[in-house]
Amino acid sequence: MAVRDRVRAVAAARGRLLVLAALGLSLTLPSPVAATGDAPEIRVLSNRADLISGGDALVEVALAPGVDPGKVRVDVDGRDVTSRFALRPNGRFMGLVTGLRDGENVLTARGRGGVDRITITNHPIGGPVFSGPQLRPWICETNAEPNTLGPALDEQCNAATAVDFLYQSTDPSKPGFQPYDPKDPPSDVATTRTDQGAVVPYIVRRETGTMNRGVYQFAVLHDPVKSPAPWASRAGWNGKLHYILGADAKPQRRQGAPKSVLGEPYPVSVINSNQAAELALSRGWAVATHSLNIHGLNTNFVTSAESLMMVKEHLIEQLGEIRYTMGFGCSGGAVQQHLIADAYPGLLDGLVPSCSFPDLYMTAHEVVDCGLLLRYYNTTSPQLWTVEAQRAAVDGTADVGPCQSWITVFGFDGHWFDPRTSCVWRSAFVQPAGVVLEQPEWVYDPQTNPHGARCTLQDHQVAIFGRRPPQAWGEVEQRIGSGFANRPYDNVGVQYGLRALESGLITPEQFADLNEKIGGYDIDKNWQSQRSAADLAAVEIAYRAGAVTFGRQLAKTPIVDLRAADNNEVHTDFHSYAMRARLEQANGHHDNQVIWTSAGVAFAPDEQSMNQAFLLMDAWLAGIEADPSSEPLEVKVRRHRPAQAVDACWIAGRKVTDPGTCRAAFPYFGNPRTAAGGPLANNILKCQLTPLSRADYGVSFTDEQWARVLRAFPSGVCDHSQPSVGQHPPTPWLSFADGPGGRPVGPAPGTGQ
């Protein structure tokens, strides 16, 4: 790198570090070559010094001009590790320090002019780092198809790491990646031009291994005769990371397998969330993922963030510092992007969510509401609800398809709230309503195994939410003397169908009957006549931890949201605009978010818009990176928004940027909570209540109907002029190592003589 370019990169890095200093975060961006004084300065490059995992860390010892590196000595708790360091080809005195023990390790550098020390806190490669106590039982699958890592070596599911090489052929009869044998190299290797202008053989190194009880994988263009080194210059890697976050949403108790980092043909890639992987590889990006970043295996966003962080640390120790990281994923992959970027800022620099939802728990409210509504429509009062348009009006959707799909096609009410359903899931993507797959003997059963593992959303995150207090216990909890996980779902005071009543689409009788009889679910998802009341601790923690995406930290992250207009199933366009409303609430604008809508395939955007979004995000992030100013990152995000980053839709293959035309072609609606009077932001876990007033409705109830409405809402109805109970901005970077509720990780460890 030229001196002028290096100074520019360092200035940009300093600006971004200032933005995140208050959060105690460190970005893995280039550091100045020289120390600021005579003494050596230690810089841990692979991660924050207190969040290291796997027993090794990439470290630079910055030296003052004129200092002889051969005179510098480095040790860990008195163990000499100087031999791990050298003046590298990039001009920096760097080393990969290995053999770190779990817990604190004091790294000391001694040179002319003084001594510098830093405490490196190492965590097991099997985790956890900050996610808190791990769930057990846990099924290791290192040797289960498609994994081929051999048997697990310990209860943390660690196994041997595997490396293979693949290539693209010049032979058109051999599409896709082909196996490459370095001992017998093929003669038909194609070339590719990276986005830095380098023309290199199209050979990819793919590494698959284990960490955090999951399986990671990353790939990058690589010369197979060379070993990767974090200080080596390489023409094939541009310093950027494309990170795949997988779709679906099931709280499972197994290791799983990562999605392919090589890209897959459209539309298979829709579910696998890796459409742009091959494009990224061909342009010189590294592409990475982890099985616990597949929402269909893991619905704990803290563990997801932790896994992403650990993968990035390992990649830095293999390849070197990362310029920026782009998240890419559909549905559950979009959920993870929003949650991670808002709750653990700095892990993802740009987001490309598709078929998106803002978060999981407000989506779960939608799902449970739909389950209750379908039960009521079909079994409680079907004679009142023969007109589908009236049902759709109460659902808040264009037609009855979305609510029906949530329950009768995908079965997510069972996956998320029936404790017996999803501990182990190996079947098709969908599950018919009411079907419970056979589960292992250790899974919870209220009669035969009340102490068993519970696989609901909240029990999957018990390290975050903690357990219900004795005053909230149900019959099973009382019998076993222990509470289940706190649950944030609540529908107390929700006036289902309020907007439809006010507009005259449903009658006062339908409104009264619906709200009197819809009921709720108990902690085991048994229907009950009374509404479901959230555990208040869960509500407060959900907002504090960022389980409901707030949006303030997202202002520091550009977002290109891709939609395939399909309002007949669960991935309705409404969810992108709910995310936009949250950004506006939190920041006063949504200048960091672009929404592109196309006809797509099923619920996923078309291939062209996905690739264009990748290129647009790359340009946006490059502009931010090149900005040498010390202004806040959110200012840079707005300043460097490319001219092409505007809302658009594709009509008959033509890109349209007129908002009115796009809205007319692709209207969006809402969900049961917005149809009940809730805000477009859809971020109210538990509403504050206000007394009922008959005059507020603008319709004529009979005295008998009004009496039933009063019985339906004994404590009052939702006051949507107020925020949710317990709603407040989240605290970024919480650790749950010390227990539920979390504590901030605090400032990054410093050095000192």
C-alpha positions, 0 to 999 in steps of 0.5 A, a space after each residue: 500500500 502506498 504511503 498516501 493510501 495508508 495514511 488515508 486508511 489510518 485516518 478513516 480507521 481512527 474516525 470509525 474508532 472514535 465513533 465506537 469508543 464510547 461502546 468500548 469496541 475496537 474495529 479490526 482496521 489498519 493501525 499506524 506502523 509507528 508507536 506514538 512514543 519510545 516504548 512499544 505499543 501492543 495492539 491486539 488485532 484479531 478481536 478485543 483483547 477480552 473477547 479472544 477465543 481459541 487460544 490464539 491472537 493476532 498481535 502487533 507490537 508497534 515500534 518507534 522509528 529506529 527501534 531494532 525489532 531484534 531487541 524487542 522481547 515479548 512474553 505471556 505470563 513469563 513464557 517467551 513468545 518472541 519467536 512468534 514475532 517478526 518484521 513482516 512484509 507489510 512493515 509491521 512487527 506482528 505475530 500470532 500468539 498461541 497457547 493462551 490459556 482460558 482466562 486471563 493472560 498478561 502479554 508483555 512487550 519490552 523494548 528500547 524506552 519501556 514496557 507495555 502490557 495488556 491482559 488478553 482474556 481467552 475463551 474456549 473455542 467451543 464457547 461461550 464468550 459472552 452469550 452465557 451458559 450453554 444449552 444442554 443436551 446438545 447434539 454433535 454432528 461433526 460426522 453427520 451428512 453433510 459434515 465430514 469432519 470426523 467424530 466430535 473430540 469432546 462435548 463441545 463438539 470440536 473436531 478436526 479442521 478440513 481444508 480443500 481447494 476448488 476451481 472454476 473451469 474454462 470448459 463450459 461442460 463443467 459448470 460450477 466449482 470443481 475439486 482441485 488437487 494441488 498435487 495434480 493440478 488441472 489444466 483448465 483453470 479459469 481466471 477471474 478479475 478481482 474488484 482491485 483489478 488483479 487477474 488471478 487463477 479462479 482457485 478457492 481455498 475452503 476451510 471447514 471447522 468447529 467453534 462455539 459448538 457449531 460448524 464454520 466455513 469460509 472460502 477465499 481466492 488462494 494460491 494452493 502452494 502457499 499457506 495463509 498468513 495474516 501479514 502476507 500480501 495476496 492478490 486474491 483477497 481484497 480485505 472484505 468479508 461477505 457473511 452469510 446468515 441463514 433463513 428459517 427460525 427453529 430453536 434446535 438443540 443440535 450443531 447442524 451444518 453451515 450453508 455453502 460459501 460457494 454460492 448456489 443456483 437461484 432460486 435454491 439460494 433464496 432459502 440458503 441466503 448465499 445468492 451473491 457468494 459466487 459473485 463475491 468470491 469472483 471479485 476477491 471477497 472472503 465468504 464465511 458463515 457458521 451453522 449457528 448463523 442459520 436461524 433454522 438451527 439457532 434463534 438466539 441472536 446473542 449466540 448468533 452474534 457471538 458465533 459471527 464474532 468468533 468466525 471473524 476473529 479466526 479469519 483475521 488470524 488466517 488472512 489478516 485484518 478485515 476492511 469491512 463486512 457485509 451481511 447477506 440473508 433472507 427471512 431469518 437471515 434478515 432478522 439476524 442482520 437487524 438484531 446483530 447490527 443494532 445490539 452488537 454494532 461493529 460486527 456487520 458494517 453493511 446489511 443486505 436483508 431480503 424477505 425481511 423481518 425487523 426482529 424475531 419477538 415481534 414476528 412471534 407476536 404476529 404468529 401467536 396472534 394468527 394462531 389465536 385468530 385462526 382458532 377463533 375463526 374456524 372453531 369458536 365462531 365460524 358462523 360470524 366469519 364466513 367472509 374472507 375479506 373481514 378476516 383479512 381486515 382483522 389480520 391486517 393483511 391483503 388477504 387471509 394468506 399470511 396468517 394461514 401460512 404462518 400456522 397451517 403451512 409453516 407451523 411456526 406457532 408450534 415451533 416457537 411456543 410448543 416446548 415439545 416440537 423443535 428440539 431436533 428438526 430434520 424434515 422438510 422446511 414446512 410442518 402441517 399445523 398440529 403435527 409434532 415430530 418424534 423428539 429425543 427422550 430428553 425433550 420435555 413432556 408435562 407428564 412423563 418428563 417435566 424436567 426435560 429440555 424445552 425448545 421454545 423461543 424463550 427457553 432457547 434464550 433462558 440465558 438472556 431472559 432468566 426463569 419465571 418467579 414462583 408467583 408466575 408458576 403454572 401447575 407443572 412448574 409448581 410440581 417440579 419446583 422450578 420456573 420455565 424461561 420468562 416469556 415476553 409474549 402479551 396480548 392483554 388489552 389488544 383490541 383485535 379488529 379495531 381498525 376494521 370496526 372503525 372503518 365499518 368492515 366488521 360489525 360491533 357484534 363481530 368485534 365484541 365476540 372476537 375480543 371476548 373469546 379469542 383468549 391466549 396461551 399458557 406457558 406450554 401453549 395450551 389455549 386458555 380463555 384469558 389473555 396471555 400476560 407477559 412475564 415483565 422481566 422478559 419485556 424489560 430484558 428484551 428491550 434492554 438486550 435489543 431483542 426488539 430491534 430499536 434502530 439507533 445503532 442501525 443508523 451507523 449501518 447502511 441497509 439495502 432491503 430487498 423485497 419480492 412483493 408477495 402479500 399472500 404468504 408470511 414475508 409481507 412487504 409491511 415488515 420492511 416499512 415497519 423497520 423503516 418506521 423504527 429507524 425514523 422513531 430512533 433517529 428522525 430519518 431513514 436515510 441509511 435504508 433503501 427498499 427495492 421491491 421486485 416480483 421475485 420468485 416465491 417470497 425472494 427477490 430476483 437474482 438481478 436485484 440481489 447482485 445489484 444490491 451487493 455491488 451497491 452496498 460495496 460502493 456505499 461501504 467503500 465510500 464510508 471507509 475512504 472518509 478520513 474525517 473524525 465525524 460520527 459514523 452515522 454522518 458518514 453513512 448518510 454522506 456517502 449514500 450512492 446516487 443509486 441508493 434510492 427506493 425502487 421497484 421493478 415493473 415488467 423488468 424496468 426499474 422504477 424510482 417513483 414512490 407513487 408508482 411503486 406503492 400502487 404496484 406493490 402496496 403493503 398492509 400490516 398485521 394483526 397488531 397494526 389492525 388493532 390500532 398499533 403503530 406501523 413500527 410494530 414494536 410494542 411487546 406489552 401495551 400500556 392500558 387506558 380505561 375504555 370509553 364507549 364514545 371513542 369507537 364511533 359505532 353503536 354497541 348495544 348495551 349487551 355488546 358493550 357489557 361483553 366488551 367490558 368483560 373482554 378488557 377488565 384492565 383496560 385497552 391498549 393506549 397506543 399513544 404510549 410506548 410499550 411497558 418497559 420500552 427503552 433504547 437497548 444497551 449495546 454489547 451486553 454479556 450474559 456470562 454473569 447471568 440473565 439480564 446482561 451487563 455491558 462488556 465495558 471499555 476495551 482493555 487498555 495497555 499500560 507500562 
